[in-house]
């Protein structure tokens, strides 16, 4: 397929590379040209304008947040120049409100729109092992399924309205942050009672909470290994804010989300925003007054 790819950050770069390796024709655009030029070495085609990537059979956007996606797609008036038959696959983690707005904007222009946010860190993106949550017109999803198959291990369909995929993604990211917060507090409680965080978290993530998320983040908290960031803490704060906004709009109280929001905000205020989400462990240590906390 002829695919455009917009947004070559920590997740977008390996995803675009996998599409090239799968044999697709891939045109890439990024606000800073370096990542696009690097992908040219394996066969991608860098383009000068985002509009040049918003063409072909499908275009993927993998941008950091609502502001970036709005600026590039809506602010750049990309829908006005979209060719007939193009499917726009939005893989960013964005607000439910923007997902609804984008759906209406695409319908008004006759452009197929599919929401397909992903679960997985950059290493999983590189290994094409992402879990992809997708929603939108079934025929449009079927057309881009070969693209999704080149990026992930499984596609989870959530219906015809694109925003539903974004709801599922935000719910999952909230649960991820809540799990990290729980491990951070448990580790601090253990340390305060002469039980090492490393031993405690090894036990709990091996015998009780055996999911990969617990094991990888538990090991990072125990070792206080927060760099390089696989998932930046500032992005976790953004996602929890979006989850709270969706909860407010839907009338669903989320008291735990409110708690972890404040802890994430504290961490960002102390300069931890660029560190890994596991740096929530330091928030719990500081509050427990443990030596060595930043």
Helices and strands as residue ranges (DSSP letters): E 2-6, H 12-21, E 25-29, H 34-40, E 45-46, H 50-53, E 58-61, H 66-69, I 70-74, G 79-81, E 87-90, H 96-109, E 112-115, E 118-119, H 122-126, E 130-136, H 138-151, E 152-157, H 163-192, H 197-207, H 212-223, H 233-250, H 255-269, G 277-279, H 280-287
